[in-house]
Amino acid sequence: MPQQSSTDRNPASAPASREDQPFFAAIPLPARWFGLTGAIPFVALSIGGAFLSGAHQSLAYFTLVAYGAVILSFLGGVHWGRAIKAFDQGAVADKFLWVSLGISVVPSLIGWLALLVPLAIGLPVLAASFAAMLLIDLQTVKSGQFPSWYGNLRVILSVIVIASLLFAWL
């Protein structure tokens, strides 16, 4: 008779799936590490900018908007990749591809426009855009197109990013 492992005999001792883990622990370590280190410029530029004056403060906040535009574009790129993979696998119709790719390009355009307007407009526009992308990402997680840990990561990072942008704006 084959021997059973301890996890076969006792389901309670089986390792938990990512969904059973606490909110933060469910996120894979590399995603946590890269995500949180990627949030450092938001925090540093928004808080650091508050202690600067004149041209230095304007430069810090412009750099914050520029970084925000880049990261917002990255979030759109995540959806571009999801859409083309689903389409290539025959999982979606051409109409879905138009909508998904359209949604993926809008963050880049908003980020670019945020660079062209005064900071008093660009900062809250970026904050609102990150909030909108969070809602889109959470819906995508809910529909099963992204893993649940991605939604957890996006909530954590979005709170940091939105708070940083609004802190700089106020």
Backbone as JSON, one array per atom type, in Angstrom:
{
  "sequence": "MPQQSSTDRNPASAPASREDQPFFAAIPLPARWFGLTGAIPFVALSIGGAFLSGAHQSLAYFTLVAYGAVILSFLGGVHWGRAIKAFDQGAVADKFLWVSLGISVVPSLIGWLALLVPLAIGLPVLAASFAAMLLIDLQTVKSGQFPSWYGNLRVILSVIVIASLLFAWL",
  "N": [[0.83, -1.17, 0.0], [0.63, 2.21, -0.91], [2.39, 4.88, 0.66], [0.96, 7.64, 2.35], [1.38, 11.16, 2.22], [1.75, 13.59, 4.85], [0.12, 15.76, 4.25], [-1.75, 14.62, 2.6], [-3.2, 13.01, 4.3], [-4.17, 14.77, 6.2], [-6.06, 17.33, 5.51], [-6.13, 19.86, 6.64], [-3.53, 20.52, 7.16], [-2.46, 21.05, 4.77], [-0.72, 23.19, 2.44], [-1.75, 26.57, 2.21], [-3.7, 28.08, -0.39], [-2.97, 30.88, -2.55], [-5.17, 32.56, -2.4], [-6.17, 32.0, 0.1], [-4.41, 33.13, 1.81], [-3.28, 35.87, 3.92], [-4.1, 39.28, 2.98], [-1.8, 40.89, 2.07], [0.26, 38.95, 2.03], [-0.53, 37.22, 0.05], [0.37, 38.21, -2.3], [2.84, 37.66, -4.7], [6.31, 37.56, -3.81], [8.3, 38.87, -5.57], [6.6, 40.64, -7.0], [5.56, 42.18, -4.91], [7.94, 43.35, -3.99], [9.03, 44.76, -6.28], [6.8, 46.33, -6.88], [6.4, 47.9, -4.52], [8.9, 49.2, -4.32], [8.74, 50.64, -6.62], [6.89, 52.5, -5.88], [8.21, 54.26, -4.28], [9.37, 56.65, -5.53], [7.0, 58.2, -5.83], [6.21, 58.76, -3.18], [8.57, 59.96, -2.14], [8.97, 62.19, -3.85], [6.6, 63.63, -3.5], [6.48, 64.2, -0.72], [9.08, 65.21, -0.31], [9.02, 67.36, -2.07], [7.35, 69.11, -0.73], [8.96, 70.29, 1.12], [10.62, 71.85, -0.28], [11.29, 74.89, -2.12], [10.03, 77.32, -4.44], [11.51, 77.1, -7.63], [12.71, 74.61, -7.25], [10.75, 73.12, -5.95], [8.76, 73.12, -7.91], [10.1, 71.65, -9.87], [10.37, 69.18, -8.57], [7.68, 68.44, -8.34], [6.9, 68.43, -11.03], [8.5, 66.33, -11.89], [7.31, 64.32, -10.42], [4.77, 64.22, -11.66], [5.61, 63.46, -14.22], [6.72, 60.93, -13.69], [4.43, 59.69, -12.75], [2.91, 59.71, -15.1], [4.35, 57.9, -16.66], [4.09, 55.52, -15.15], [1.31, 55.24, -15.19], [0.97, 54.75, -17.89], [2.25, 52.28, -18.01], [0.4, 50.72, -16.56], [-1.71, 50.74, -18.37], [-0.47, 49.26, -20.38], [-0.41, 46.73, -19.25], [-3.03, 45.91, -19.61], [-3.14, 45.92, -22.38], [-1.47, 43.75, -22.98], [-2.99, 41.68, -21.79], [-5.28, 41.75, -23.39], [-4.36, 41.15, -26.03], [-3.35, 38.61, -25.66], [-5.64, 37.16, -24.9], [-7.16, 37.47, -27.23], [-5.51, 36.25, -29.16], [-5.61, 33.64, -28.31], [-8.11, 33.0, -29.04], [-10.14, 33.54, -27.31], [-11.72, 35.74, -27.19], [-13.8, 38.06, -28.99], [-13.36, 40.11, -31.96], [-14.54, 42.61, -31.49], [-14.28, 42.9, -28.69], [-11.53, 43.15, -28.55], [-11.07, 45.67, -29.72], [-12.26, 47.35, -27.77], [-10.8, 46.66, -25.43], [-8.12, 47.2, -26.17], [-8.42, 49.88, -26.7], [-9.04, 50.87, -24.14], [-6.61, 50.33, -22.96], [-4.88, 52.14, -24.1], [-5.72, 54.67, -23.38], [-4.8, 55.46, -20.71], [-2.09, 56.21, -21.22], [-2.42, 58.43, -22.89], [-3.78, 60.19, -21.18], [-1.86, 60.51, -19.18], [0.16, 61.76, -20.67], [-1.16, 64.14, -21.38], [-1.43, 65.2, -18.82], [1.11, 66.05, -18.34], [1.24, 68.3, -19.86], [-0.38, 70.28, -18.89], [-0.98, 72.8, -16.31], [0.5, 72.12, -13.05], [-1.4, 72.2, -11.01], [-3.6, 71.16, -12.2], [-2.72, 68.83, -13.45], [-1.81, 67.07, -11.37], [-4.21, 66.31, -9.79], [-5.65, 65.17, -11.9], [-4.09, 62.98, -12.61], [-4.27, 61.56, -10.18], [-7.02, 60.93, -10.14], [-7.09, 59.36, -12.42], [-5.48, 57.18, -11.72], [-7.14, 56.13, -9.77], [-9.33, 55.41, -11.35], [-8.13, 53.46, -12.98], [-7.58, 51.57, -11.03], [-10.17, 50.72, -10.37], [-10.91, 49.57, -12.82], [-8.98, 47.54, -12.97], [-9.66, 46.01, -10.69], [-12.17, 45.1, -11.47], [-11.4, 43.52, -13.59], [-9.94, 41.58, -12.24], [-12.02, 40.5, -10.74], [-13.52, 39.35, -12.77], [-11.95, 37.23, -13.37], [-9.82, 37.44, -15.12], [-7.39, 38.39, -14.33], [-5.13, 37.39, -11.73], [-6.16, 37.04, -8.26], [-4.33, 38.09, -6.43], [-3.2, 40.19, -7.83], [-5.1, 42.19, -7.75], [-5.0, 42.76, -5.01], [-2.4, 43.79, -4.81], [-2.65, 46.02, -6.47], [-4.51, 47.58, -5.03], [-3.05, 48.29, -2.7], [-0.81, 49.68, -3.83], [-2.13, 51.66, -5.29], [-3.39, 53.19, -3.31], [-1.14, 54.32, -2.06], [-0.02, 55.76, -4.23], [-2.13, 57.5, -5.08], [-2.59, 58.93, -2.7], [-0.09, 60.18, -2.46], [-0.01, 61.79, -4.78], [-2.22, 63.47, -4.31], [-1.41, 64.68, -1.91], [0.78, 66.2, -2.81], [-0.61, 67.9, -4.47], [-2.25, 69.35, -2.75]],
  "CA": [[0.0, 0.0, 0.0], [1.47, 3.41, -0.98], [2.32, 5.75, 1.84], [0.41, 8.96, 2.13], [2.09, 12.24, 2.9], [0.96, 14.17, 5.94], [-0.9, 16.64, 3.71], [-2.82, 13.8, 2.05], [-4.01, 12.5, 5.4], [-4.77, 15.85, 6.98], [-6.21, 18.48, 4.63], [-5.89, 21.11, 7.36], [-2.11, 20.84, 7.16], [-2.04, 21.36, 3.4], [-0.38, 24.6, 2.27], [-2.88, 27.41, 1.77], [-3.57, 28.7, -1.71], [-2.75, 32.33, -2.45], [-6.42, 33.2, -2.03], [-6.41, 31.78, 1.52], [-3.4, 33.85, 2.58], [-3.63, 37.27, 4.21], [-4.14, 40.21, 1.85], [-0.47, 41.24, 1.58], [1.06, 37.74, 1.83], [-0.98, 36.54, -1.17], [1.08, 38.81, -3.43], [4.18, 37.06, -4.84], [7.37, 38.42, -3.3], [8.86, 39.8, -6.56], [5.61, 41.68, -7.3], [5.57, 43.07, -3.75], [9.2, 44.09, -3.94], [9.11, 45.72, -7.38], [5.7, 47.28, -6.74], [6.65, 48.87, -3.44], [10.04, 50.07, -4.66], [8.25, 51.56, -7.65], [6.09, 53.55, -5.23], [9.1, 55.17, -3.55], [9.43, 58.0, -6.12], [5.77, 58.95, -5.54], [6.27, 59.24, -1.79], [9.72, 60.84, -1.98], [8.78, 63.46, -4.57], [5.49, 64.42, -2.93], [6.88, 64.72, 0.6], [10.26, 66.03, -0.51], [8.62, 68.61, -2.72], [6.72, 69.99, 0.25], [10.01, 70.98, 1.87], [11.39, 72.67, -1.2], [10.61, 76.13, -2.47], [10.21, 77.88, -5.78], [11.81, 76.27, -8.79], [13.0, 73.24, -6.83], [9.48, 72.46, -5.69], [8.13, 72.9, -9.22], [10.8, 70.55, -10.53], [10.0, 67.93, -7.9], [6.3, 68.08, -8.68], [6.86, 68.06, -12.44], [9.08, 64.99, -11.94], [6.25, 63.45, -9.9], [3.78, 64.05, -12.73], [6.23, 62.69, -15.29], [6.8, 59.53, -13.24], [3.05, 59.21, -12.73], [2.49, 59.45, -16.48], [5.02, 56.67, -17.09], [3.48, 54.38, -14.47], [-0.05, 55.11, -15.72], [1.14, 54.08, -19.19], [2.55, 50.88, -17.7], [-0.86, 50.06, -16.2], [-2.41, 50.51, -19.63], [0.23, 48.19, -21.07], [-0.85, 45.46, -18.66], [-4.3, 45.56, -20.27], [-2.82, 45.61, -23.78], [-0.99, 42.37, -22.98], [-4.12, 40.79, -21.49], [-6.2, 41.73, -24.53], [-3.83, 40.45, -27.19], [-3.23, 37.18, -25.32], [-6.98, 36.57, -24.97], [-7.57, 37.44, -28.64], [-4.68, 35.26, -29.85], [-6.08, 32.32, -27.89], [-9.47, 32.82, -29.52], [-11.06, 33.63, -26.17], [-12.57, 36.93, -27.31], [-14.13, 38.51, -30.35], [-12.69, 41.32, -32.44], [-15.15, 43.76, -30.82], [-13.65, 42.98, -27.39], [-10.16, 43.62, -28.76], [-11.15, 47.11, -29.91], [-12.55, 47.98, -26.48], [-9.69, 46.43, -24.51], [-6.94, 47.96, -26.6], [-8.75, 51.29, -26.49], [-8.87, 51.14, -22.7], [-5.19, 50.24, -22.61], [-4.16, 53.29, -24.64], [-6.2, 55.9, -22.73], [-3.93, 55.94, -19.63], [-0.92, 56.89, -21.79], [-2.84, 59.74, -23.37], [-4.08, 61.03, -20.01], [-0.57, 60.83, -18.58], [0.82, 62.74, -21.53], [-1.86, 65.42, -21.21], [-1.13, 65.72, -17.47], [2.41, 66.73, -18.44], [1.11, 69.54, -20.65], [-1.22, 71.26, -18.2], [-0.35, 73.22, -15.04], [0.53, 71.11, -11.99], [-2.65, 72.24, -10.25], [-4.56, 70.33, -12.93], [-2.1, 67.53, -13.75], [-1.76, 66.19, -10.2], [-5.49, 65.64, -9.51], [-6.04, 64.34, -13.06], [-3.39, 61.7, -12.45], [-4.86, 60.85, -9.03], [-8.3, 60.38, -10.59], [-6.8, 58.32, -13.41], [-5.04, 55.98, -10.99], [-8.34, 55.57, -9.13], [-10.11, 54.75, -12.41], [-7.43, 52.22, -13.37], [-7.78, 50.61, -9.95], [-11.51, 50.14, -10.54], [-10.85, 48.69, -13.99], [-8.19, 46.36, -12.6], [-10.43, 45.18, -9.76], [-13.2, 44.44, -12.26], [-10.72, 42.5, -14.37], [-9.66, 40.51, -11.29], [-13.32, 39.88, -10.41], [-13.95, 38.52, -13.91], [-11.05, 36.09, -13.5], [-8.81, 37.65, -16.16], [-6.14, 38.6, -13.6], [-5.19, 36.67, -10.45], [-6.65, 37.86, -7.15], [-3.23, 38.82, -5.79], [-2.95, 41.42, -8.57], [-6.01, 43.17, -7.18], [-4.45, 43.15, -3.71], [-1.25, 44.66, -5.09], [-3.13, 47.29, -7.03], [-5.13, 48.37, -3.96], [-1.97, 48.85, -1.88], [-0.04, 50.67, -4.57], [-2.99, 52.78, -5.67], [-3.56, 54.05, -2.13], [0.11, 55.07, -1.91], [0.14, 56.68, -5.36], [-3.17, 58.53, -5.04], [-2.31, 59.78, -1.54], [1.1, 61.0, -2.79], [-0.39, 62.82, -5.76], [-3.1, 64.45, -3.66], [-0.58, 65.42, -0.95], [1.52, 67.19, -3.59], [-1.57, 68.85, -5.03], [-2.75, 70.22, -1.69]],
  "C": [[0.88, 1.24, 0.0], [1.29, 4.26, 0.27], [1.76, 7.1, 1.44], [1.27, 9.99, 2.83], [1.18, 12.81, 3.98], [-0.12, 15.1, 5.41], [-2.03, 15.86, 3.08], [-3.76, 13.32, 3.15], [-4.77, 13.61, 6.13], [-4.89, 17.1, 6.11], [-5.94, 19.8, 5.33], [-4.42, 21.49, 7.36], [-1.59, 21.14, 5.75], [-1.71, 22.85, 3.28], [-1.58, 25.37, 1.72], [-2.62, 27.93, 0.36], [-3.36, 30.2, -1.5], [-4.02, 33.05, -1.98], [-6.73, 33.05, -0.54], [-5.43, 32.55, 2.41], [-3.89, 35.26, 2.9], [-3.42, 38.16, 2.99], [-2.75, 40.47, 1.25], [0.36, 40.01, 1.23], [0.67, 37.0, 0.55], [-0.25, 37.05, -2.41], [2.47, 38.16, -3.53], [5.27, 38.06, -4.45], [7.97, 39.34, -4.36], [7.89, 40.94, -6.91], [5.52, 42.68, -6.15], [6.8, 43.97, -3.77], [9.27, 45.16, -5.04], [8.0, 46.77, -7.28], [5.97, 48.33, -5.69], [7.86, 49.75, -3.72], [9.65, 51.06, -5.76], [7.4, 52.68, -7.09], [6.96, 54.58, -4.51], [9.19, 56.55, -4.2], [8.17, 58.83, -5.86], [5.85, 59.57, -4.15], [7.39, 60.27, -1.63], [9.5, 62.2, -2.65], [7.65, 64.29, -3.97], [5.87, 65.0, -1.58], [8.1, 65.63, 0.46], [9.93, 67.38, -1.13], [8.0, 69.6, -1.76], [7.74, 70.8, 1.03], [10.89, 71.86, 0.99], [10.63, 73.95, -1.5], [10.9, 76.5, -3.92], [10.43, 76.87, -6.87], [12.09, 74.82, -8.42], [11.71, 72.46, -6.56], [8.76, 72.17, -7.01], [8.78, 71.74, -9.96], [10.43, 69.22, -9.9], [8.6, 67.5, -8.29], [6.14, 67.75, -10.15], [7.42, 66.64, -12.61], [8.07, 63.96, -11.44], [5.2, 63.18, -10.97], [4.36, 63.21, -13.87], [6.32, 61.2, -14.92], [5.4, 58.92, -13.21], [2.54, 58.88, -14.13], [3.09, 58.15, -17.0], [4.34, 55.45, -16.46], [2.04, 54.16, -14.94], [-0.01, 54.41, -17.08], [1.43, 52.6, -19.0], [1.27, 50.12, -17.36], [-1.72, 49.81, -17.44], [-1.8, 49.36, -20.41], [-0.13, 46.81, -20.54], [-2.12, 44.99, -19.36], [-4.1, 45.26, -21.75], [-2.38, 44.15, -23.87], [-2.11, 41.36, -22.73], [-5.02, 40.64, -22.72], [-5.63, 40.94, -25.71], [-3.65, 38.96, -26.91], [-4.61, 36.51, -25.45], [-7.44, 36.45, -26.42], [-6.8, 36.35, -29.39], [-5.11, 33.83, -29.51], [-7.51, 32.05, -28.33], [-10.52, 32.95, -28.43], [-12.01, 34.82, -26.27], [-12.78, 37.29, -28.77], [-13.36, 39.78, -30.68], [-13.24, 42.57, -31.75], [-14.52, 43.97, -29.44], [-12.24, 43.56, -27.52], [-10.14, 45.14, -28.95], [-11.35, 47.83, -28.58], [-11.35, 47.85, -25.55], [-8.44, 47.21, -24.9], [-7.18, 49.46, -26.46], [-8.56, 51.7, -25.04], [-7.39, 51.16, -22.33], [-4.4, 51.45, -23.09], [-4.53, 54.59, -23.92], [-5.29, 56.35, -21.59], [-2.67, 56.67, -20.13], [-1.27, 58.29, -22.25], [-3.14, 60.7, -22.22], [-2.77, 61.44, -19.33], [0.18, 61.89, -19.37], [0.17, 64.11, -21.39], [-1.58, 66.04, -19.84], [0.22, 66.43, -17.44], [2.29, 68.1, -19.11], [0.3, 70.63, -19.96], [-0.51, 71.7, -16.92], [-0.46, 72.12, -13.97], [-0.76, 71.06, -11.2], [-3.76, 71.43, -10.92], [-3.99, 68.92, -13.11], [-2.09, 66.57, -12.57], [-3.11, 65.55, -9.89], [-5.99, 64.79, -10.68], [-5.36, 62.99, -12.97], [-3.98, 60.9, -11.3], [-6.18, 60.19, -9.44], [-8.09, 59.24, -11.58], [-6.31, 57.04, -12.75], [-6.22, 55.32, -10.28], [-9.18, 54.82, -10.17], [-9.45, 53.44, -12.84], [-7.56, 51.16, -12.28], [-9.15, 49.94, -10.1], [-11.56, 49.18, -11.73], [-10.1, 47.41, -13.66], [-8.96, 45.44, -11.66], [-11.56, 44.45, -10.49], [-12.6, 43.3, -13.08], [-10.35, 41.3, -13.49], [-10.95, 39.76, -10.99], [-13.8, 38.97, -11.53], [-13.02, 37.33, -14.15], [-9.97, 36.25, -14.55], [-7.43, 37.95, -15.59], [-6.25, 37.82, -12.3], [-5.6, 37.61, -9.31], [-5.53, 38.64, -6.48], [-2.94, 40.13, -6.52], [-3.87, 42.53, -8.07], [-5.52, 43.66, -5.83], [-3.29, 44.13, -3.89], [-1.71, 46.02, -5.57], [-3.79, 48.17, -5.97], [-4.04, 49.05, -3.13], [-1.24, 49.96, -2.61], [-0.87, 51.88, -4.96], [-3.22, 53.74, -4.5], [-2.31, 54.92, -1.94], [0.23, 56.15, -2.99], [-0.88, 57.82, -5.29], [-2.94, 59.48, -3.87], [-1.12, 60.7, -1.82], [0.74, 62.12, -3.75], [-1.28, 63.89, -5.13], [-2.35, 65.27, -2.61], [0.19, 66.52, -1.67], [0.6, 68.28, -4.13], [-2.05, 69.84, -3.97], [-1.61, 71.01, -1.13]]
}
